[in-house]
Amino acid sequence: MDWRERARQLADEVTRPGSRWGAAVAATPRHVFVPRWYERDQAAGGRVVRDGAADPEAWLAAAYRDTTLVTRVGALHADDAEPGTVVTSGMSTSSSTEPGLVVGMYRHAELTDRCRTLVTTGTGYGTALACWRLGPDWVTSVDVDPYLVAAATDRLASIGLHPQTAVCDLTQGPLPGKYDRIVSTVSVPTIPAAWLKALRPGGRLVTTITGTGLILYADKTPDGGARGRTSYEPASFMAPRQGDDYEETVPASVWDEAENGDGKVTTSRHFLVFVPETWNIRSMLQLHTPGIEHRHRWHPDRSHTVWMTHPDGSWARAHATAPREVPTVHQGGPRRLWDPLEDILDRLAWMGELPVYGARVTITPDGETTLTRGPWKAVL
């Protein structure tokens, strides 16, 4: 298969002319790391397992697009599934991240020659890019999932790359060495203290905050903490997991109450918004009330319903009879989930922006992370 021309075209798409990352993208056979993947198929009613070897042209077309390819849903990795298998439910639990975003994370890290770097494994594609840029001896790749580490190690070796790889829970540590850079394409709810212990003086960490669209980068300070910023570029990655799949956090009984309960009834001041489809609103709400889960449904008559639930039993349901009508809101449980969203929408309408992007980041040696911008402040 002639993958090189496709890789060069991908490099031209996701990197600037003359960028060292362009050479790395052009040299990396992404299809090697994604022999099978999941693809949404409306006709099939779910996500279908595609097998690259069965259709090489479709394989190359998928692998060399600047898009994320899901490789695992729930506990079922595409490598272990029969081609054509249809999965109708479950969350994505592993993927090959879109190449442009991987390169963007590495740019935020400001990788330099002889820079000892820890990255997260996944399929191994991002590890390969780091190896081409830095050299395999300077790269360590870790993942909580032993299969992912083993598969990525073999696929990296097949193209002549032999970085250090290890099974490691990045959120808990300890990490397997000391590093000048830590780049995590797994989100974290707050910065693990283990990262700060493993980061060398002046080293930089880059990650995203779970449930938000915030890229955070920070440089280690002499006191063992770190200081930095949130990027103006939004991004999100999968949340960390300890087992084969994510655990259920909101009981079905809470979703049932959100679907059918009356609760406290009000009328919103704003048009209906589905929070996960917005970067800045989603980030602000997650920082204010972490852990909210969201669902929505467009009805045949163009009315729209949004549900919000929380592990503590709180819930909200908002229904608008038309796209440009304000919704009726029902809320129940120990706290009101819709009220902080209303406040965020008020602020957005008044100020024209939200302060989550470009915020200053201060991290203590034990990982407590504070974001500030002007008078606004949030502690993770």
SERO-4910 file (N, C-alpha, C, O; in steps of 0.05 Angstrom, whole numbers):
BEGIN
 pado doro    nc1    nc2    nc3   cac1   cac2   cac3    cc1    cc2    cc3    oc1    oc2    oc3
  Met    A     17    -24      0      0      0      0     18     25      0     37     27     15
  Asp    A     10     44    -16     25     69    -18     13     89      2     -4    105     -5
  Trp    A     23     88     27     13    106     48     29    132     49     19    151     61
  Arg    A     52    133     38     70    156     43     59    182     31     61    203     44
  Glu    A     47    180      8     36    205     -4     13    215     13     10    239     17
  Arg    A     -3    197     23    -25    205     41    -14    218     67    -25    237     77
  Ala    A      7    206     78     19    217    102     31    245     97     29    262    114
  Arg    A     43    249     73     53    275     67     31    296     65     33    318     74
  Gln    A      9    287     53    -14    305     51    -26    312     78    -33    335     83
  Leu    A    -26    292     96    -35    297    123    -16    317    137    -25    335    151
  Ala    A      9    313    133     29    331    146     25    359    136     27    378    152
  Asp    A     20    363    110     15    390     99    -10    402    112    -11    427    115
  Glu    A    -29    386    118    -55    396    129    -52    404    158    -64    424    167
  Val    A    -36    390    174    -36    394    203    -11    409    214     -9    414    238
  Thr    A      8    415    197     33    428    206     39    452    187     30    453    165
  Arg    A     55    470    198     64    492    182     88    485    164    102    466    170
  Pro    A     92    499    142    115    493    125    141    495    140    145    515    155
  Gly    A    158    475    137    184    476    151    183    465    179    205    463    192
  Ser    A    160    458    190    158    448    217    171    421    220    167    404    202
  Arg    A    185    416    241    196    389    246    173    369    250    177    345    244
  Trp    A    151    378    259    128    360    263    117    351    236    106    329    234
  Gly    A    121    367    215    113    358    189    128    334    180    116    315    169
  Ala    A    154    334    185    170    310    178    162    286    194    161    264    184
  Ala    A    155    290    220    146    268    237    120    256    227    118    231    225
  Val    A    101    273    220     75    263    211     78    248    184     67    227    180
  Ala    A     95    260    166     99    247    140    113    221    142    110    204    124
  Ala    A    129    216    163    145    192    166    130    170    181    140    147    182
  Thr    A    107    176    192     93    157    210     70    143    196     51    157    188
  Pro    A     71    117    193     49    102    181     26     98    201     25     78    215
  Arg    A      8    117    202    -13    116    222    -30     91    219    -40     80    240
  His    A    -34     81    195    -51     57    192    -41     33    207    -56     15    214
  Val    A    -15     32    211     -3      9    226    -14      8    255    -18    -13    266
  Phe    A    -21     31    266    -30     33    293    -60     30    296    -71     27    318
  Val    A    -74     30    273   -103     27    274   -112      6    253   -124     13    233
  Pro    A   -105    -19    257   -113    -40    238   -144    -44    237   -155    -52    216
  Arg    A   -157    -39    260   -186    -40    261   -196    -16    277   -181     -7    295
  Trp    A   -219     -7    271   -231     16    285   -261     15    284   -273     -1    268
  Tyr    A   -273     32    299   -303     34    299   -311     58    282   -298     79    283
  Glu    A   -332     55    267   -342     76    250   -372     78    253   -386     58    252
  Arg    A   -382    102    257   -411    105    260   -425     99    233   -416    107    212
  Asp    A   -447     84    236   -463     76    212   -492     78    220   -503     61    234
  Gln    A   -505     99    210   -533    104    217   -551     81    207   -569     73    221
  Ala    A   -545     70    184   -561     49    174   -559     24    191   -579      9    194
  Ala    A   -536     19    203   -532     -4    221   -543      2    249   -546    -17    265
  Gly    A   -547     27    255   -558     34    282   -537     34    304   -544     31    327
  Gly    A   -512     39    297   -491     40    318   -464     44    305   -461     56    284
  Arg    A   -444     34    319   -416     36    310   -407      8    300   -411    -12    313
  Val    A   -396      8    276   -389    -17    263   -359    -20    263   -344     -1    258
  Val    A   -349    -45    268   -321    -50    268   -312    -53    239   -322    -70    224
  Arg    A   -292    -36    231   -281    -37    205   -253    -51    206   -238    -46    225
  Asp    A   -247    -67    186   -222    -81    185   -206    -70    161   -214    -73    138
  Gly    A   -183    -59    167   -167    -46    146   -158    -65    125   -159    -59    101
  Ala    A   -149    -89    133   -138   -107    113   -159   -116     93   -153   -124     70
  Ala    A   -185   -116    101   -206   -124     83   -213   -103     62   -224   -109     41
  Asp    A   -205    -78     67   -211    -56     48   -188    -36     51   -191    -15     64
  Pro    A   -165    -42     38   -141    -24     42   -146      5     34   -136     23     47
  Glu    A   -163     10     14   -167     38      5   -182     53     27   -175     75     34
  Ala    A   -203     40     39   -218     53     60   -200     56     85   -203     76    100
  Trp    A   -182     37     90   -164     38    112   -146     63    110   -144     78    129
  Leu    A   -134     67     87   -116     90     84   -132    116     85   -122    136     96
  Ala    A   -156    116     73   -172    140     73   -179    148    102   -178    172    109
  Ala    A   -185    129    119   -192    135    147   -167    143    163   -168    162    178
  Ala    A   -145    128    159   -122    132    176   -108    159    170    -96    170    188
  Tyr    A   -110    169    145    -96    193    139   -114    218    136   -107    237    122
  Arg    A   -137    216    149   -153    240    154   -146    252    181   -138    237    199
  Asp    A   -149    278    184   -144    290    209   -169    287    227   -183    307    232
  Thr    A   -173    263    236   -197    257    252   -190    235    272   -171    219    268
  Thr    A   -204    234    294   -201    214    314   -214    188    306   -237    188    296
  Leu    A   -200    166    309   -211    139    303   -215    124    329   -195    119    343
  Val    A   -239    118    335   -245    103    360   -237     74    356   -245     61    337
  Thr    A   -221     63    375   -212     36    373   -223     17    395   -219     -7    394
  Arg    A   -238     29    414   -249     12    435   -275     25    445   -275     50    450
  Val    A   -296      9    448   -321     19    459   -327      1    483   -328    -24    480
  Gly    A   -331     13    506   -335     -3    530   -310    -20    534   -287    -10    534
  Ala    A   -314    -46    539   -291    -64    543   -283    -78    518   -264    -94    519
  Leu    A   -295    -73    495   -290    -87    470   -272    -71    452   -280    -51    440
  His    A   -247    -80    449   -228    -68    431   -234    -78    403   -240   -101    399
  Ala    A   -231    -60    383   -236    -68    356   -218    -91    347   -226   -107    330
  Asp    A   -193    -92    358   -175   -114    351   -187   -141    358   -180   -161    345
  Asp    A   -204   -142    378   -215   -167    388   -243   -173    377   -255   -194    384
  Ala    A   -253   -155    361   -281   -158    351   -280   -168    322   -262   -163    307
  Glu    A   -301   -183    315   -304   -191    287   -311   -167    270   -327   -151    277
  Pro    A   -298   -165    247   -305   -144    228   -335   -144    222   -347   -166    218
  Gly    A   -347   -121    222   -376   -119    217   -393   -119    243   -417   -114    242
  Thr    A   -380   -125    266   -395   -124    291   -407    -96    295   -393    -76    291
  Val    A   -432    -95    303   -446    -70    308   -449    -66    338   -460    -84    352
  Val    A   -439    -44    349   -442    -38    377   -461    -14    379   -457      7    368
  Thr    A   -483    -19    394   -505      1    394   -504     19    419   -519     39    420
  Ser    A   -487     12    439   -486     29    463   -458     26    474   -441     10    466
  Gly    A   -452     44    493   -426     44    506   -410     68    499   -414     81    479
  Met    A   -391     75    517   -374     99    514   -348     91    501   -338     68    504
  Ser    A   -337    109    486   -310    105    475   -290    104    497   -290    121    515
  Thr    A   -273     84    497   -253     81    519   -224     81    509   -206     80    525
  Ser    A   -220     82    482   -193     85    472   -196     94    443   -216     88    429
  Ser    A   -176    109    433   -177    119    406   -150    127    397   -131    129    412
  Ser    A   -148    132    370   -125    145    359   -133    174    354   -149    180    336
  Thr    A   -122    192    370   -130    220    369   -123    233    342   -103    225    330
  Glu    A   -140    252    334   -134    266    308   -106    277    308    -98    290    328
  Pro    A    -91    272    287    -62    280    287    -57    309    293    -38    316    307
  Gly    A    -74    327    282    -69    355    287    -71    363    316    -56    380    325
  Leu    A    -88    349    331    -90    355    360    -66    344    375    -56    357    393
  Val    A    -56    321    367    -32    310    380     -9    329    376      6    335    394
  Val    A     -5    338    351     16    357    345     12    383    361     31    394    371
  Gly    A    -13    392    364    -18    416    379    -10    413    408      0    432    420
  Met    A    -16    390    420     -8    385    448     23    386    450     33    397    470
  Tyr    A     37    374    431     66    374    432     77    402    428     98    409    440
  Arg    A     64    418    412     73    446    409     69    461    435     87    477    443
  His    A     47    457    449     44    469    475     66    461    495     74    476    512
  Ala    A     76    437    491     97    427    509    124    439    502    143    438    519
  Glu    A    127    451    479    152    463    470    175    443    472    195    448    485
  Leu    A    171    420    460    192    399    460    217    409    446    215    422    425
  Thr    A    240    402    458    265    410    446    283    385    445    277    365    457
  Asp    A    305    387    430    324    364    428    334    357    456    337    374    473
  Arg    A    338    331    460    348    320    486    329    327    509    337    332    531
  Cys    A    303    326    502    282    333    522    269    306    530    254    295    514
  Arg    A    274    297    554    263    271    562    233    275    567    225    291    584
  Thr    A    217    259    553    188    265    551    171    240    557    177    218    547
  Leu    A    151    244    574    131    223    580    106    230    565     96    252    566
  Val    A     96    210    550     71    213    535     52    190    543     60    170    555
  Thr    A     27    193    535      7    171    539      5    154    514      8    164    492
  Thr    A     -1    128    518      3    109    496    -21    108    477    -17    114    453
  Gly    A    -44    100    486    -67     95    468    -59     75    446    -50     53    453
  Thr    A    -62     83    421    -54     65    399    -24     64    395    -14     45    383
  Gly    A    -10     84    404     18     86    399     26    106    378     49    112    374
  Tyr    A      6    117    363     12    136    342     25    162    352     45    171    341
  Gly    A     14    173    374     26    197    385     54    192    395     72    209    394
  Thr    A     58    168    406     85    160    415    104    159    391    127    168    393
  Ala    A     95    149    369    112    148    345    120    176    336    143    181    329
  Leu    A    101    195    336    108    222    328    129    234    346    148    246    337
  Ala    A    127    229    373    147    239    392    174    226    386    195    239    388
  Cys    A    174    200    380    199    186    374    213    198    349    237    201    349
  Trp    A    197    203    328    209    215    304    221    243    310    241    250    298
  Arg    A    208    258    327    217    285    333    241    285    352    260    300    348
  Leu    A    241    268    373    261    269    394    281    247    393    304    250    402
  Gly    A    273    224    381    289    200    383    277    181    404    270    191    425
  Pro    A    275    155    398    261    137    417    274    137    445    260    132    465
  Asp    A    300    141    447    313    140    473    303    162    492    308    160    516
  Trp    A    291    182    481    282    205    498    252    204    504    241    222    516
  Val    A    239    182    497    210    181    499    202    157    517    212    135    513
  Thr    A    184    162    536    171    141    552    141    143    548    130    165    549
  Ser    A    129    120    543    100    119    537     86    101    557     94     78    560
  Val    A     65    112    570     52     96    591     21     96    586     10    114    574
  Asp    A      9     74    596    -20     72    595    -28     53    617    -13     36    626
  Val    A    -53     57    627    -63     40    649    -71     12    638    -74     -6    654
  Asp    A    -75     10    612    -85    -15    600    -62    -32    589    -49    -24    571
  Pro    A    -58    -56    601    -35    -73    592    -37    -80    562    -17    -81    549
  Tyr    A    -61    -85    552    -64    -93    524    -55    -70    506    -40    -74    486
  Leu    A    -63    -45    512    -55    -23    495    -25    -19    495    -14    -13    474
  Val    A    -13    -22    518     16    -19    520     30    -41    503     49    -35    488
  Ala    A     21    -66    506     33    -88    491     29    -85    461     48    -88    445
  Ala    A      5    -78    452     -1    -75    424     15    -52    412     27    -54    390
  Ala    A     16    -29    427     31     -6    416     61    -12    415     74     -4    396
  Thr    A     72    -26    435    100    -33    435    107    -49    411    127    -45    398
  Asp    A     90    -69    404     95    -86    381     93    -70    355    110    -73    337
  Arg    A     74    -53    353     70    -37    328     92    -16    325    101    -11    303
  Leu    A    101     -5    347    124     14    345    149     -1    336    164      9    319
  Ala    A    153    -25    347    176    -41    339    176    -49    310    196    -51    297
  Ser    A    151    -53    300    149    -61    272    158    -40    252    164    -46    229
  Ile    A    159    -14    261    168      7    244    195     18    254    204     40    247
  Gly    A    209      2    271    236      8    279    239     27    303    260     39    307
  Leu    A    217     31    319    218     49    341    216     33    367    199     16    370
  His    A    234     40    386    236     24    411    238     43    435    258     43    450
  Pro    A    217     59    440    218     76    465    213     58    489    205     35    487
  Gln    A    217     70    513    209     56    537    179     57    539    167     78    535
  Thr    A    167     34    545    138     33    549    133     20    576    149      4    586
  Ala    A    110     27    589    104     16    615     74     18    621     61     36    611
  Val    A     64     -2    636     37     -1    646     38     16    672     52     10    691
  Cys    A     22     38    672     23     57    694     -3     72    696    -13     81    675
  Asp    A    -13     75    720    -36     93    724    -26    121    727    -16    129    748
  Leu    A    -29    136    705    -17    163    704    -29    181    726    -16    200    735
  Thr    A    -54    176    734    -67    194    753    -58    189    782    -62    206    799
  Gln    A    -46    165    787    -38    158    814     -8    158    818      2    166    839
  Gly    A      6    149    797     35    146    800     43    123    817     25    107    824
  Pro    A     69    120    824     90    137    815     96    133    785     91    112    774
  Leu    A    107    153    772    115    151    744    142    138    742    158    138    762
  Pro    A    148    125    720    173    109    718    199    124    713    218    111    704
  Gly    A    200    149    720    225    164    716    222    194    721    201    202    732
  Lys    A    242    209    714    241    238    716    241    250    687    254    239    669
  Tyr    A    226    271    684    221    281    657    223    311    655    218    326    674
  Asp    A    230    320    630    230    348    624    203    357    614    195    380    617
  Arg    A    187    338    603    160    344    594    142    320    600    150    297    599
  Ile    A    118    327    608     96    307    611     73    317    594     62    338    598
  Val    A     65    300    574     44    308    556     22    286    557     27    263    549
  Ser    A     -1    293    568    -22    273    572    -45    278    553    -57    299    554
  Thr    A    -51    258    536    -75    259    520    -97    242    533   -115    232    520
  Val    A    -95    240    559   -117    232    576   -123    255    595   -105    267    606
  Ser    A   -148    263    597   -155    286    614   -152    278    644   -153    255    651
  Val    A   -149    298    661   -147    293    690   -165    314    704   -167    337    694
  Pro    A   -178    307    726   -195    326    740   -179    348    754   -188    370    758
  Thr    A   -155    341    763   -136    360    774   -108    349    769   -105    325    763
  Ile    A    -87    365    772    -60    356    766    -50    337    787    -49    344    811
  Pro    A    -43    312    780    -33    293    800     -7    302    812     11    312    798
  Ala    A     -5    299    838     20    306    852     44    290    841     66    299    841
  Ala    A     38    265    831     59    248    820     72    261    796     96    257    791
  Trp    A     58    277    781     69    290    758     90    311    767    112    313    755
  Leu    A     83    326    788    101    346    797    127    334    809    148    346    807
  Lys    A    124    311    822    147    297    833    165    287    810    190    287    813
  Ala    A    153    279    788    169    267    766    180    289    747    198    283    731
  Leu    A    169    313    749    177    334    730    203    347    740    205    354    764
  Arg    A    222    350    723    248    362    730    244    392    733    225    404    723
  Pro    A    263    405    748    261    434    751    259    448    724    275    443    706
  Gly    A    239    467    722    235    481    697    221    465    675    216    475    654
  Gly    A    214    440    682    200    423    662    171    432    658    161    448    674
  Arg    A    158    422    638    131    431    631    112    407    629    120    386    619
  Leu    A     88    411    639     67    391    636     45    403    619     39    427    619
  Val    A     32    386    603     10    394    585    -12    373    587     -6    349    585
  Thr    A    -37    381    591    -59    362    593    -85    377    588    -85    401    582
  Thr    A   -107    363    590   -133    376    590   -147    368    616   -141    348    628
  Ile    A   -167    385    623   -182    381    648   -207    365    642   -222    373    624
  Thr    A   -212    344    656   -234    326    651   -261    342    651   -266    358    668
  Gly    A   -277    336    630   -303    348    628   -304    376    617   -325    388    615
  Thr    A   -280    387    610   -279    414    600   -267    413    571   -260    392    561
  Gly    A   -264    437    560   -250    440    535   -224    454    539   -215    469    521
  Leu    A   -211    451    562   -188    467    570   -162    451    567   -158    430    579
  Ile    A   -144    462    550   -116    453    550   -101    470    571   -103    494    571
  Leu    A    -87    456    588    -72    470    609    -42    463    606    -35    440    602
  Tyr    A    -25    484    606      4    479    606     16    495    629      8    518    634
  Ala    A     36    484    642     48    497    665     77    488    668     84    465    662
  Asp    A     94    506    677    123    501    681    128    498    711    118    513    727
  Lys    A    145    479    718    151    473    746    166    497    759    185    508    747
  Thr    A    158    504    783    170    526    797    189    515    819    187    492    826
  Pro    A    207    532    830    226    522    850    214    510    875    226    494    888
  Asp    A    189    518    881    176    507    906    164    480    901    152    468    919
  Gly    A    166    469    876    155    443    871    127    444    858    117    423    851
  Gly    A    116    467    856     90    470    843     95    477    813    115    470    802
  Ala    A     76    491    801     78    498    773     60    522    767     40    527    781
  Arg    A     68    538    747     52    560    738     49    560    708     68    552    694
  Gly    A     26    569    698     23    569    669     -3    583    661    -12    602    674
  Arg    A    -16    572    640    -40    584    629    -58    562    619    -50    539    615
  Thr    A    -83    569    614   -100    553    597    -98    565    569    -97    589    565
  Ser    A    -98    547    549    -95    556    521   -121    568    511   -143    562    521
  Tyr    A   -119    585    491   -142    596    478   -154    576    458   -176    579    448
  Glu    A   -139    555    453   -149    533    435   -163    512    451   -152    502    470
  Pro    A   -188    506    444   -203    486    460   -196    457    451   -189    453    428
  Ala    A   -198    439    469   -194    410    463   -204    394    487   -206    404    509
  Ser    A   -210    369    482   -217    351    504   -208    323    497   -206    315    474
  Phe    A   -203    308    518   -195    280    515   -211    262    534   -226    272    551
  Met    A   -209    236    530   -224    218    547   -215    220    576   -192    227    581
  Ala    A   -234    215    594   -227    216    622   -211    191    630   -212    171    616
  Pro    A   -196    192    651   -181    168    660   -199    146    669   -221    151    679
  Arg    A   -190    122    667   -205     99    677   -185     80    690   -162     79    683
  Gln    A   -195     64    709   -178     44    723   -184     16    713   -167     -1    715
  Gly    A   -208     11    704   -216    -16    695   -219    -17    665   -210      1    650
  Asp    A   -233    -38    655   -237    -42    626   -256    -22    615   -256    -16    591
  Asp    A   -274    -11    632   -294      8    623   -299     29    644   -290     26    667
  Tyr    A   -313     50    637   -320     70    656   -342     60    674   -361     47    665
  Glu    A   -341     66    700   -362     58    718   -385     77    716   -382    101    710
  Glu    A   -409     67    720   -433     84    721   -431    103    745   -427     94    767
  Thr    A   -435    128    740   -434    148    762   -461    158    770   -465    165    793
  Val    A   -480    159    751   -507    168    758   -526    144    756   -529    132    735
  Pro    A   -539    137    778   -557    114    778   -580    118    758   -588    140    753
  Ala    A   -590     95    748   -613     97    729   -637    110    742   -653    122    728
  Ser    A   -640    107    768   -663    119    782   -663    149    780   -684    162    779
  Val    A   -639    161    779   -637    191    777   -645    199    748   -658    219    745
  Trp    A   -636    184    728   -644    190    701   -674    187    698   -687    202    684
  Asp    A   -686    167    711   -715    163    710   -729    188    722   -749    197    711
  Glu    A   -719    197    744   -731    221    757   -728    245    739   -746    262    737
  Ala    A   -705    248    726   -701    270    708   -720    269    684   -729    289    674
  Glu    A   -726    245    676   -744    241    653   -773    247    660   -788    259    644
  Asn    A   -781    240    685   -810    241    691   -818    259    714   -841    266    718
  Gly    A   -798    268    731   -805    283    755   -814    312    749   -809    323    728
  Asp    A   -829    323    768   -839    350    765   -819    370    777   -811    389    764
  Gly    A   -811    365    803   -792    382    816   -801    411    817   -825    417    816
  Lys    A   -781    429    819   -786    458    819   -788    467    790   -770    460    774
  Val    A   -808    482    782   -812    490    754   -807    519    751   -819    536    766
  Thr    A   -791    526    732   -785    554    725   -784    557    695   -785    538    680
  Thr    A   -782    582    686   -778    588    657   -750    600    654   -743    620    668
  Ser    A   -734    590    636   -707    600    632   -707    628    620   -727    636    608
  Arg    A   -685    642    625   -682    669    613   -668    667    586   -666    688    572
  His    A   -660    643    577   -644    640    553   -655    618    535   -669    600    545
  Phe    A   -647    619    510   -654    597    492   -640    572    502   -620    573    516
  Leu    A   -651    549    495   -641    524    504   -614    518    492   -609    521    468
  Val    A   -595    509    509   -569    502    501   -562    474    511   -569    467    533
  Phe    A   -550    457    493   -540    431    502   -510    434    508   -494    437    490
  Val    A   -504    433    533   -477    441    543   -454    427    529   -435    440    522
  Pro    A   -455    400    525   -431    387    513   -424    397    485   -402    393    476
  Glu    A   -443    411    472   -437    421    445   -424    449    445   -419    461    424
  Thr    A   -418    459    469   -405    485    472   -379    482    487   -378    466    506
  Trp    A   -358    495    478   -332    492    492   -332    509    518   -326    499    539
  Asn    A   -338    535    515   -334    553    538   -355    549    560   -348    549    584
  Ile    A   -380    545    552   -401    541    572   -396    514    587   -399    512    611
  Arg    A   -390    494    571   -384    468    583   -361    470    604   -363    458    625
  Ser    A   -340    484    597   -317    487    615   -325    502    640   -318    493    662
  Met    A   -339    524    638   -347    539    661   -365    523    680   -361    523    704
  Leu    A   -384    508    668   -402    493    685   -388    470    699   -393    464    722
  Gln    A   -370    457    685   -355    435    697   -338    445    720   -335    431    741
  Leu    A   -326    468    717   -310    479    739   -327    487    763   -318    484    786
  His    A   -351    496    758   -369    504    780   -382    479    793   -383    477    817
  Thr    A   -391    460    776   -405    436    787   -394    412    772   -406    403    753
  Pro    A   -372    401    781   -360    378    767   -379    353    769   -393    349    788
  Gly    A   -378    338    747   -392    312    748   -419    311    736   -432    290    736
  Ile    A   -429    333    725   -456    333    712   -454    317    687   -436    319    671
  Glu    A   -475    300    683   -478    285    657   -501    297    642   -521    307    653
  His    A   -499    295    615   -518    309    598   -530    290    577   -516    272    567
  Arg    A   -555    294    571   -568    280    548   -587    300    535   -596    320    547
  His    A   -593    295    510   -613    313    497   -627    297    475   -618    276    466
  Arg    A   -650    308    465   -665    296    444   -680    317    428   -695    333    440
  Trp    A   -676    316    402   -693    332    384   -718    315    377   -715    292    369
  His    A   -741    326    380   -766    312    374   -775    318    345   -767    338    334
  Pro    A   -792    301    334   -801    305    306   -814    332    301   -813    342    279
  Asp    A   -827    344    322   -840    370    318   -820    393    321   -829    416    323
  Arg    A   -794    387    323   -773    407    326   -772    419    354   -758    438    359
  Ser    A   -786    407    373   -782    414    401   -756    400    411   -747    381    398
  His    A   -746    409    433   -719    400    442   -720    396    472   -729    414    487
  Thr    A   -709    374    482   -708    369    510   -679    363    518   -664    348    504
  Val    A   -671    375    540   -644    371    551   -647    361    580   -663    370    595
  Trp    A   -630    340    587   -630    330    614   -602    333    626   -582    330    612
  Met    A   -600    340    651   -575    341    666   -579    325    692   -599    328    706
  Thr    A   -559    309    699   -560    293    724   -533    295    737   -513    301    725
  His    A   -533    288    763   -508    288    779   -508    263    797   -529    254    805
  Pro    A   -484    253    803   -482    230    821   -495    234    848   -503    214    861
  Asp    A   -498    259    857   -511    263    883   -541    262    883   -554    266    903
  Gly    A   -552    255    859   -581    253    856   -596    277    846   -620    277    842
  Ser    A   -581    299    841   -593    323    829   -599    319    800   -586    303    786
  Trp    A   -620    332    790   -627    330    762   -641    355    753   -652    371    768
  Ala    A   -641    358    726   -655    380    714   -665    371    686   -651    356    673
  Arg    A   -688    381    678   -699    376    651   -709    402    640   -725    416    653
  Ala    A   -701    409    616   -710    433    603   -722    426    576   -710    411    561
  His    A   -745    437    570   -759    431    545   -767    457    531   -781    473    543
  Ala    A   -759    459    506   -767    482    490   -784    472    467   -778    452    454
  Thr    A   -806    486    462   -825    477    442   -816    482    413   -827    471    394
  Ala    A   -796    500    410   -785    506    384   -756    516    388   -749    524    410
  Pro    A   -740    516    367   -712    524    370   -708    552    381   -688    556    395
  Arg    A   -725    571    376   -721    598    386   -741    606    408   -749    629    411
  Glu    A   -748    586    424   -766    590    447   -750    584    472   -734    565    473
  Val    A   -755    599    494   -741    593    519   -755    569    531   -779    565    528
  Pro    A   -739    552    545   -750    527    555   -763    530    583   -757    548    598
  Thr    A   -781    511    588   -791    507    615   -772    487    629   -764    467    617
  Val    A   -764    493    653   -743    478    668   -755    465    692   -769    478    708
  His    A   -750    439    696   -757    424    720   -731    416    734   -713    407    720
  Gln    A   -729    420    760   -705    413    775   -713    399    801   -733    405    814
  Gly    A   -696    379    808   -700    365    833   -674    354    845   -653    357    832
  Gly    A   -676    343    868   -652    332    882   -641    352    901   -652    374    906
  Pro    A   -617    346    912   -606    363    933   -596    391    924   -594    409    941
  Arg    A   -591    395    898   -583    421    889   -595    426    861   -604    408    847
  Arg    A   -594    451    853   -605    460    827   -583    460    806   -565    477    808
  Leu    A   -584    443    787   -564    441    767   -567    463    745   -547    471    733
  Trp    A   -592    471    740   -596    490    719   -588    519    727   -581    535    710
  Asp    A   -590    525    753   -586    552    762   -558    562    755   -555    585    745
  Pro    A   -536    547    761   -510    557    753   -506    560    723   -491    577    714
  Leu    A   -520    543    707   -519    547    678   -532    573    670   -522    587    653
  Glu    A   -554    580    683   -567    606    677   -548    629    684   -546    648    668
  Asp    A   -533    627    706   -514    648    713   -492    650    693   -483    672    686
  Ile    A   -482    627    683   -461    628    663   -471    641    637   -457    656    624
  Leu    A   -496    634    629   -507    646    605   -512    676    608   -508    692    590
  Asp    A   -519    684    633   -522    713    639   -495    727    635   -493    748    622
  Arg    A   -474    715    645   -447    727    643   -438    728    614   -426    748    606
  Leu    A   -443    707    599   -435    707    571   -450    729    556   -438    743    539
  Ala    A   -476    732    561   -491    753    547   -481    781    555   -481    799    539
  Trp    A   -473    784    580   -465    810    590   -437    817    581   -431    840    572
  Met    A   -418    798    584   -390    803    579   -381    797    550   -361    808    540
  Gly    A   -396    780    537   -389    772    510   -369    750    509   -362    741    487
  Glu    A   -358    740    532   -339    718    533   -340    707    561   -352    718    579
  Leu    A   -327    684    564   -323    672    590   -294    670    597   -277    668    578
  Pro    A   -286    671    622   -258    675    629   -241    650    630   -218    650    639
  Val    A   -251    627    620   -237    602    623   -212    600    605   -193    586    612
  Tyr    A   -213    613    582   -190    612    564   -171    635    569   -179    658    572
  Gly    A   -145    628    569   -125    648    575   -122    654    604   -110    674    612
  Ala    A   -133    636    621   -132    640    650   -104    633    661    -91    616    650
  Arg    A    -96    647    682    -71    639    695    -75    614    711    -97    609    723
  Val    A    -55    597    712    -56    571    726    -35    571    747    -11    576    742
  Thr    A    -43    565    772    -24    561    794    -29    534    806    -51    528    815
  Ile    A     -8    518    808    -10    491    819      9    488    843     32    495    841
  Thr    A     -2    479    865     14    474    889     29    448    886     22    432    869
  Pro    A     49    443    903     64    418    901     47    393    904     54    371    895
  Asp    A     24    395    918      7    372    922    -15    370    900    -32    353    902
  Gly    A    -13    388    880    -31    386    857    -56    403    858    -70    404    838
  Glu    A    -61    418    880    -84    436    879    -80    457    858    -60    471    857
  Thr    A   -100    459    840    -98    476    816   -118    498    817   -142    493    821
  Thr    A   -108    523    814   -126    546    814   -124    561    788   -102    566    778
  Leu    A   -147    567    776   -148    584    752   -158    611    759   -177    614    775
  Thr    A   -146    632    748   -155    660    753   -153    676    728   -135    672    711
  Arg    A   -172    694    725   -170    714    703   -186    738    713   -211    737    715
  Gly    A   -171    760    718   -184    783    731   -196    774    758   -182    761    773
  Pro    A   -220    782    764   -232    775    790   -243    746    791   -250    736    813
  Trp    A   -244    733    768   -255    705    767   -234    686    778   -210    688    773
  Lys    A   -244    665    792   -226    645    804   -241    618    805   -265    617    811
  Ala    A   -226    597    799   -237    570    802   -215    552    812   -192    553    803
  Val    A   -222    535    832   -203    516    843   -212    488    836   -235    480    841
  Leu    A   -194    473    824   -200    445    816   -199    427    840   -204    403    837
***
